[in-house]
Amino acid sequence: MNVDDIVAEKIAAARARIEATKRRRAALQAARQRGLAHRHAARLRNQAAARTTDGTATPPNGAANDTTEENQ
C-alpha cells in the first residue's frame, strides 16, 4: 500500500462523512418543518376556536387595541 492509496482512502472517508452529515441535516430540517407546520396549524385552530366561541373576534367592550379611557 503506497501513499496514494492511503490518501485516496482518506478522501473517500471524508466524502462519506460529508454525505452522512448532509443526510442528517436534511432529516432534521424536514422534522423541523413538520413541527413548525403542526405548531402553525394548532395556532390557527386555537385562534379560530377563540373567534367562534362567542361569535365575535373582538373583546365585548370594544376594539382589541383601543386604549381610550372608556375601555379601561
Secondary structure, 3 states (H helix, E strand, C coil): CCHHHHHHHHHHHHHHHHHHHHHHHHHHHHHHHHHHHHHHHHHHHHHHHHHHHHCCCCCCCCCCCCCCHHHC
